[in-house]
Amino acid sequence: MTSRPEFAARTAGMRPSKLRELVAAAARPSAGDVPGPALLSLGGGLPPAEAFPARAVAAAAERALAGSAGSALQYSATEGDPDLLDLVGADLAGRLRLPDPTGRLLVTTGSQQALDLIGKVLLDPGDVAVVESPAYVGALRALAGYQPRIVEVPVDDDGMDTEVLAGRLRAGLRPKLCYLVPNFSNPSGRTLTARRRTRLAQLAARYGFLVVEDDPYGQLRFAGADLPPVAADDAEQVVYLGSFSKLVAPGLRVGYLAAPRWLHRALAVAKQATDLNSAALSQRLLVELLADPDWFAGHLAGLRDLYRVRAEALTGAVADQLVGRLATQMPDGGMFVWAGVQTPGIDALALARAAMRRAVSVVPGNEFSLADGYPRHLRLSFSMLGPAGLVAAVDRLGDAFDDLTASG
């Protein structure tokens, strides 16, 4: 018998995604190879192709290669392109009023790498990591690989409930870190209130844990006023994560973090061991784009309008077509709506499977909780479809409800 090495113990915390299973099922040919209707996606949290500034990126690439091909195609500093660091630092200090970010920034290969680096540097097996709940599935997967004890704190209409967290801290919980998406969270669409942001910073300072503030959607607000980040209250207890994936294009794979000074070097060393540096060409493209602030402001305004119209279309269609079956709330930004299943006897996973048979994808709520805490919720994304497509997708979701009701 051939002897094979055993997998590392950390792989025990890795589990397959039901979302991936559903998408794979949708890709299989229909019976008799007769094509069915095209899949309409309310599942993936992806920017649509029409959100990509392809012409601007092409022009930026031409300028970058004409002016600095030697550096754009070369290895670069682990911390990031100095020009990009300057542009990001000026934005964080100006727009968000973050304390001086000089020497605290690190360019990452998307925010997902930032999450992995934080887990690698801070978490030993058995350490406590707090996450908002429901939580971004990518964060759950990234942290679980380092074998912490993950503790979920519920989200309500005002974001993560900081008083629930405070109660657990008073009872003896001692986390190393607390992860959340404060603006238009994935998957809940909720925003942490200003009062709770201040409270979270106070708790972090008192109990000595790190807040991981993941903010990929903050500049996609289409209603209400911007709120200061948690990091504005205490730069020494918060690592702020940003990304250009939703603002420009995920294919560039460029994110960044602003870390406390005591943490920055360890993260940079861990990144150096992981990939040496993020793609230099992608960074130079962003330098060329961000160097024109008027263009970038106009581009963001267009994205906000695009997502606002789509959010209104989705929530309006649910209100019109699924009364008494699905409850949603209009978000103030981002890409997601958290939907509660109201029909008795129907759970979200069964509904997601029935919806796939009707050629519409949704994500069951348990994907966003290690404790499987949301069997009667769905995440709906309005990013991929235009208004007419969203109305059609909700109509198909209604057919899926009918199928389950008829069969059960």
Secondary structure as UniProt FT lines:
FT   HELIX           9..13
FT   HELIX           18..27
FT   HELIX           31..33
FT   STRAND          40..41
FT   HELIX           49..51
FT   HELIX           54..72
FT   TURN            78..79
FT   HELIX           82..95
FT   TURN            102..103
FT   STRAND          105..108
FT   HELIX           110..122
FT   TURN            125..126
FT   STRAND          128..133
FT   HELIX           137..144
FT   TURN            145..146
FT   STRAND          149..156
FT   TURN            157..158
FT   STRAND          159..160
FT   HELIX           162..170
FT   TURN            171..172
FT   STRAND          177..180
FT   TURN            186..188
FT   HELIX           194..207
FT   STRAND          210..214
FT   HELIX           218..220
FT   HELIX           230..232
FT   TURN            235..236
FT   STRAND          238..243
FT   TURN            245..248
FT   HELIX           250..252
FT   STRAND          255..258
FT   HELIX           261..275
FT   HELIX           280..290
FT   HELIX           293..321
FT   TURN            323..325
FT   STRAND          326..327
FT   STRAND          336..341
FT   TURN            344..345
FT   HELIX           348..357
FT   TURN            358..359
FT   STRAND          360..361
FT   STRAND          363..364
FT   HELIX           365..368
FT   TURN            370..371
FT   TURN            375..376
FT   STRAND          377..381
FT   HELIX           387..407
//
